[in-house]
């Protein structure tokens, strides 16, 4: 929603901004290694509090960034701080709920987390128009502090068991081993393009597409993106219900959802060439949000393949793929945008979704 003013104030091009913001998921992915170890070794609550403090610092750095290098530092710190914001509640649920209930609650957790995207649609557009993009980072710092206070006051957790027989490096090697293992290879591969598409379509290129290609002002573009956001809120909960209802076919549901999301992206770009109205974009963005939400089934597949004492490391290993893929694909989309426009950048994510979806049935791992 602030891509144009960020480019102007930071002195970067569209592909430069894509590279800068790509540092966030890259740092996020790298942080998954120590986060996975910390979740199993020290527990959810202390890990969450430490990461929220780092996120608040990263937001403050973003608010005072004066150029591309200072914004790069801010994105890296933010990526580290936010790296546990999904994994902490998901790991908590995985450790305390039976496997047959985890899929549903994994969807509920992601749906609730995605409500934050509501703030980055019309509300962020209004804030940028009235107070500038730096105010958005200040608001994020305040939200991180508020979340830390809530975690401290509300979360109740028994002490994590001591792991005297294993060192921290052993745990870290276990995360890497799980990432490369055949035990969860299928979910890890499909995760590579899955969240990348969410960040690419809803986070980075959706606003520029609506403003630059469709000619909308900032706030109307934010209003259109609210449809996608609403779908990303309802979708994970719906996917969790379907996963629980059709457990024998959950992998097929996930693959079909990702292929459908790719088709929605292709139709959005085709509509730009054919002159379709903004209403078509709103519908297709909604469809995309609902279908890509089948990604929550990845968490259920990994949980089913792992014992409780390793689930934090296993989920973190998959999250390395989620956000590492986002970093790689976001950088590629920036190159595509510089060469052929925003439509080409969007098609990068459609291609990625198709490739991993077609590969999934041929890979080992839980089903």
Phi and psi in degrees as a GROMACS rama.xvg file:
@    title "Ramachandran Plot"
@    xaxis  label "Phi"
@    yaxis  label "Psi"
@TYPE xy
-119.949  19.2794  UNK-2
-58.6375  -41.8998  UNK-3
-65.8719  -44.557  UNK-4
-75.3096  -29.3501  UNK-5
-65.0335  -44.963  UNK-6
-59.2006  -43.5407  UNK-7
-65.0175  -48.5564  UNK-8
-75.9391  -30.3703  UNK-9
-91.2641  -11.4472  UNK-10
70.8021  43.8033  UNK-11
-127.321  160.246  UNK-12
-87.2345  177.577  UNK-13
-61.562  -43.8897  UNK-14
-71.1343  -30.4023  UNK-15
-65.4877  -39.9655  UNK-16
-65.8672  -38.5151  UNK-17
-61.6199  -40.3455  UNK-18
-66.6957  -41.4188  UNK-19
-61.659  -51.2026  UNK-20
-69.5772  -22.2125  UNK-21
-66.8192  -18.1777  UNK-22
-65.66  -27.2454  UNK-23
-62.4033  -58.4648  UNK-24
-65.5377  -27.5797  UNK-25
-65.3284  -47.4209  UNK-26
-64.7327  -38.3855  UNK-27
-55.9732  -49.1812  UNK-28
-63.774  -44.0884  UNK-29
-64.9033  -34.6321  UNK-30
-70.5397  -18.0223  UNK-31
-59.7793  -29.5454  UNK-32
-62.1859  -58.1808  UNK-33
-67.5703  -30.8496  UNK-34
-65.4157  -43.4593  UNK-35
-60.3606  -40.5527  UNK-36
-64.7842  -45.9068  UNK-37
-63.2146  -39.254  UNK-38
-62.6036  -42.0656  UNK-39
-79.642  -29.2023  UNK-40
-90.4  -40.586  UNK-41
-114.263  -16.7634  UNK-42
107.268  166.795  UNK-43
-74.0262  -47.0766  UNK-44
-61.9497  -53.6616  UNK-45
-62.617  -34.3297  UNK-46
-64.6077  -45.1529  UNK-47
-63.1216  -42.6213  UNK-48
-64.1882  -41.8008  UNK-49
-64.2271  -42.5174  UNK-50
-69.9951  -37.3027  UNK-51
-64.1674  -36.5986  UNK-52
-63.0628  -42.2615  UNK-53
-64.6195  -39.6329  UNK-54
-62.0413  -39.5002  UNK-55
-63.4633  -40.4046  UNK-56
-64.3576  -43.6977  UNK-57
-61.6176  -39.8068  UNK-58
-63.1294  -42.259  UNK-59
-62.9821  -39.8977  UNK-60
-63.7186  -38.3749  UNK-61
-63.2409  -37.1043  UNK-62
-66.1855  -26.9191  UNK-63
-108.375  6.93374  UNK-64
-61.9506  135.571  UNK-65
-112.391  -9.39454  UNK-66
-163.889  -177.516  UNK-67
-62.4791  -36.2628  UNK-68
-71.3948  -41.3808  UNK-69
-68.8807  -33.5938  UNK-70
-69.7355  -33.1018  UNK-71
-61.3767  -44.8498  UNK-72
-60.6801  -43.561  UNK-73
-60.5654  -42.9134  UNK-74
-64.8498  -38.0854  UNK-75
-66.1318  -46.5663  UNK-76
-63.8097  -41.328  UNK-77
-61.9082  -41.8909  UNK-78
-61.0627  -41.1944  UNK-79
-64.3768  -45.9585  UNK-80
-65.1091  -35.8846  UNK-81
-86.48  -2.5632  UNK-82
-64.0966  -21.6642  UNK-83
-107.445  6.48876  UNK-84
-72.4037  -21.8316  UNK-85
-95.9109  -41.5959  UNK-86
-66.058  -33.2032  UNK-87
-62.1179  -54.5284  UNK-88
-68.6576  -33.9496  UNK-89
-65.8249  -42.427  UNK-90
-65.655  -39.8  UNK-91
-58.3977  -44.8896  UNK-92
-65.8002  -40.7136  UNK-93
-64.1897  -33.6303  UNK-94
-81.238  -20.2815  UNK-95
-114.055  -10.9948  UNK-96
-114.317  150.082  UNK-97
-68.7902  154.242  UNK-98
-55.3254  -36.0568  UNK-99
-70.0156  -16.7865  UNK-100
-101.604  -11.856  UNK-101
-67.2219  -38.7507  UNK-102
-57.9954  -45.1462  UNK-103
-62.6982  -47.4951  UNK-104
-72.4661  -28.6521  UNK-105
-61.1073  -40.5544  UNK-106
-66.1157  -40.7862  UNK-107
-62.8584  -42.4628  UNK-108
-61.6312  -47.0899  UNK-109
-67.9981  -36.1076  UNK-110
-61.7306  -45.5342  UNK-111
-64.2051  -40.9069  UNK-112
-63.3504  -35.7422  UNK-113
-71.0052  -12.5226  UNK-114
-61.5866  -22.9096  UNK-115
-60.8624  -25.8954  UNK-116
-65.5382  -20.9039  UNK-117
-58.1484  -36.8248  UNK-118
-69.174  -25.3811  UNK-119
-93.5933  10.9895  UNK-120
-101.525  -114.973  UNK-121
-59.6724  -42.418  UNK-122
-59.0606  -41.4688  UNK-123
-67.0199  -39.2722  UNK-124
-59.2877  -44.0127  UNK-125
-64.6061  -42.2782  UNK-126
-63.5969  -43.3127  UNK-127
-63.8159  -42.023  UNK-128
-65.2191  -34.0676  UNK-129
-99.7217  -27.4143  UNK-130
-131.46  -3.96168  UNK-131
92.0123  161.835  UNK-132
-68.286  -24.6745  UNK-133
-64.7534  -30.6666  UNK-134
-62.9133  -29.6083  UNK-135
-63.6145  -38.4654  UNK-136
-70.5915  -36.3584  UNK-137
-61.9404  -43.4879  UNK-138
-60.9731  -39.2674  UNK-139
-64.4696  -38.4883  UNK-140
-62.6434  -41.9915  UNK-141
-65.6014  -39.0895  UNK-142
-63.8138  -39.9288  UNK-143
-63.8698  -41.5388  UNK-144
-64.4913  -43.3516  UNK-145
-61.7178  -40.4548  UNK-146
-64.7293  -39.4428  UNK-147
-63.0642  -41.7247  UNK-148
-61.3579  -42.2807  UNK-149
-65.3172  -42.794  UNK-150
-61.0917  -45.3148  UNK-151
-60.9265  -38.2607  UNK-152
-83.9557  -29.8373  UNK-153
-107.176  -41.6237  UNK-154
-70.4076  129.258  UNK-155
-116.345  127.317  UNK-156
-146.696  135.479  UNK-157
-71.7011  155.422  UNK-158
-61.2188  138.08  UNK-159
-65.1175  137.82  UNK-160
-65.6905  141.463  UNK-161
-67.9184  141.678  UNK-162
-118.27  70.2177  UNK-163
-67.0816  -26.3981  UNK-164
-80.2223  -14.658  UNK-165
-120.414  140.856  UNK-166
-92.3536  168.96  UNK-167
-61.0709  -40.1773  UNK-168
-64.5299  -35.1128  UNK-169
-62.5372  -42.8582  UNK-170
-64.0764  -41.0146  UNK-171
-63.156  -42.7486  UNK-172
-63.38  -31.6104  UNK-173
-65.4308  -40.3055  UNK-174
-60.9321  -47.8028  UNK-175
-62.6722  -41.9045  UNK-176
-61.4856  -40.5254  UNK-177
-65.7862  -38.9966  UNK-178
-59.402  -37.5364  UNK-179
-93.9979  -5.65515  UNK-180
-78.3095  159.517  UNK-181
-76.1464  -16.0679  UNK-182
-60.1278  -35.2246  UNK-183
-129.965  26.4041  UNK-184
-62.7131  -41.834  UNK-185
-56.9371  -56.2379  UNK-186
-60.4103  -36.0712  UNK-187
-63.7114  -41.5316  UNK-188
-68.644  -46.0245  UNK-189
-68.0216  -28.4672  UNK-190
-65.3162  -25.3674  UNK-191
-57.8987  -37.8807  UNK-192
-103.164  -14.102  UNK-193
-66.0294  -59.4159  UNK-194
-75.3455  -24.8509  UNK-195
-56.7853  -39.1178  UNK-196
-66.6585  -38.3026  UNK-197
-63.6182  -49.2757  UNK-198
-64.7403  -37.1415  UNK-199
-72.5307  -45.9617  UNK-200
-79.892  -51.9814  UNK-201
-82.1327  -33.6257  UNK-202
-90.8874  -48.0584  UNK-203
-102.418  -51.6631  UNK-204
-100.764  -14.4612  UNK-205
-60.5542  -47.2809  UNK-206
-62.8717  -52.3318  UNK-207
-57.7211  -37.1207  UNK-208
-60.4773  -47.4255  UNK-209
-70.5458  -34.1703  UNK-210
-83.1349  -43.1775  UNK-211
-89.8957  -36.4817  UNK-212
-90.7684  -43.9515  UNK-213
-91.9401  -8.07861  UNK-214
77.4877  19.8606  UNK-215
-83.222  150.708  UNK-216
-73.7077  170.948  UNK-217
-60.2541  -49.2519  UNK-218
-68.1551  -45.3346  UNK-219
-58.7035  -36.9141  UNK-220
-63.0507  -40.438  UNK-221
-62.4294  -36.3774  UNK-222
-64.0927  -40.0625  UNK-223
-65.1367  -41.3529  UNK-224
-66.3482  -18.9866  UNK-225
-61.5977  -31.1559  UNK-226
-63.7344  -44.5717  UNK-227
-63.8705  -40.385  UNK-228
-63.176  -43.7884  UNK-229
-60.3975  -39.3458  UNK-230
-65.8158  -37.8819  UNK-231
-71.364  -17.0666  UNK-232
-85.378  -47.4999  UNK-233
-74.6691  -33.6263  UNK-234
-59.1286  -49.1497  UNK-235
-61.5611  -38.5123  UNK-236
-64.8237  -41.6758  UNK-237
-64.0476  -42.0824  UNK-238
-63.1525  -37.5471  UNK-239
-63.0819  -40.0225  UNK-240
-64.7764  -45.0163  UNK-241
-64.9849  -38.2319  UNK-242
-60.6627  -40.9692  UNK-243
-71.3314  -35.8492  UNK-244
-75.6183  -36.2894  UNK-245
-122.613  55.6652  UNK-246
-60.2344  -32.4494  UNK-247
-70.0035  -19.9993  UNK-248
-119.275  19.0161  UNK-249
-65.8559  -35.6958  UNK-250
-64.2505  -40.0451  UNK-251
-64.7172  -38.9156  UNK-252
-61.0219  -41.8473  UNK-253
-66.0106  -44.8035  UNK-254
-64.1838  -43.9705  UNK-255
-62.3283  -39.4565  UNK-256
-62.7015  -41.405  UNK-257
-70.2063  -38.3248  UNK-258
-66.5113  -39.1975  UNK-259
-65.0597  -37.7717  UNK-260
-64.829  -39.018  UNK-261
-61.9133  -42.697  UNK-262
-62.6196  -38.9125  UNK-263
-62.0235  -40.3768  UNK-264
-63.6635  -44.6259  UNK-265
-59.9823  -41.3107  UNK-266
-68.501  -34.2107  UNK-267
-60.457  -47.9961  UNK-268
-65.7371  -42.1894  UNK-269
-61.7619  -38.9156  UNK-270
-63.0197  -32.5214  UNK-271
-64.7683  -37.2919  UNK-272
-74.6764  -32.1736  UNK-273
-91.5432  -3.81688  UNK-274
82.6324  23.474  UNK-275
-64.4664  151.275  UNK-276
-76.2617  173.494  UNK-277
-64.4782  -28.3818  UNK-278
-58.8205  -37.4783  UNK-279
-64.0247  -39.6929  UNK-280
-61.8772  -42.6622  UNK-281
-60.6328  -43.8239  UNK-282
-65.1869  -47.1911  UNK-283
-67.7896  -36.2596  UNK-284
-65.1599  -36.0783  UNK-285
-65.4441  -45.7755  UNK-286
-60.6716  -44.6282  UNK-287
-56.7205  -47.9695  UNK-288
-60.9655  -40.4692  UNK-289
-67.7522  -44.0342  UNK-290
-74.2256  -40.0278  UNK-291
-68.6034  -18.1049  UNK-292
-66.4854  -11.5764  UNK-293
-62.9721  -8.08146  UNK-294
-60.4879  -22.3929  UNK-295
-64.1113  -20.3397  UNK-296
-64.4507  -25.5174  UNK-297
-55.9498  -42.3392  UNK-298
-64.8039  -41.0746  UNK-299
-65.1309  -37.9728  UNK-300
-64.5873  -43.552  UNK-301
-66.6834  -42.2141  UNK-302
-60.0448  -40.6189  UNK-303
-66.6606  -23.4356  UNK-304
-91.6287  -7.42481  UNK-305
-126.131  144.973  UNK-306
-72.405  157.997  UNK-307
-55.5883  -35.3638  UNK-308
-72.2782  -12.2208  UNK-309
-114.743  1.23847  UNK-310
-68.2024  -34.1797  UNK-311
-62.7382  -43.7142  UNK-312
-68.2622  -38.7703  UNK-313
-67.0896  -44.23  UNK-314
-65.7657  -36.1518  UNK-315
-67.6852  -36.6295  UNK-316
-60.6963  -43.3894  UNK-317
-66.9789  -35.3696  UNK-318
-66.7829  -27.1288  UNK-319
-59.0706  -41.3482  UNK-320
-69.0961  -41.8306  UNK-321
-52.2568  -52.8941  UNK-322
-92.5039  -26.343  UNK-323
-64.2454  -41.4345  UNK-324
-62.6906  -38.239  UNK-325
-62.5311  -41.5612  UNK-326
-63.5325  -45.7844  UNK-327
-65.1048  -48.2991  UNK-328
-71.4848  -30.6482  UNK-329
-66.5883  -40.3952  UNK-330
-63.1752  -42.4319  UNK-331
-63.6953  -39.4148  UNK-332
-65.3716  -33.013  UNK-333
-63.7015  -41.2483  UNK-334
-64.0644  -42.1239  UNK-335
-63.9426  -39.8665  UNK-336
-64.0421  -41.628  UNK-337
-65.3872  -32.3909  UNK-338
-84.4401  -41.5907  UNK-339
-136.347  7.8385  UNK-340
100.312  176.058  UNK-341
-66.446  -34.4066  UNK-342
-58.3856  -40.2819  UNK-343
-65.1938  -37.4774  UNK-344
-62.3327  -41.6658  UNK-345
-65.1418  -37.4371  UNK-346
-67.8112  -22.2278  UNK-347
-57.9113  -41.9627  UNK-348
-73.5827  -35.2614  UNK-349
-62.2226  -43.7643  UNK-350
-62.9579  -41.9296  UNK-351
-61.9584  -43.0587  UNK-352
-62.7635  -40.597  UNK-353
-65.4592  -44.0538  UNK-354
-62.5001  -47.8769  UNK-355
-71.2682  -31.8723  UNK-356
-67.7221  -40.1716  UNK-357
-71.8214  -28.23  UNK-358
-76.9973  -31.6438  UNK-359
-53.103  -49.3646  UNK-360
-61.6828  -19.3063  UNK-361
-93.8844  0.500584  UNK-362
-103.615  150.794  UNK-363
-74.0607  164.501  UNK-364
132.791  178.281  UNK-365
-67.6703  153.256  UNK-366
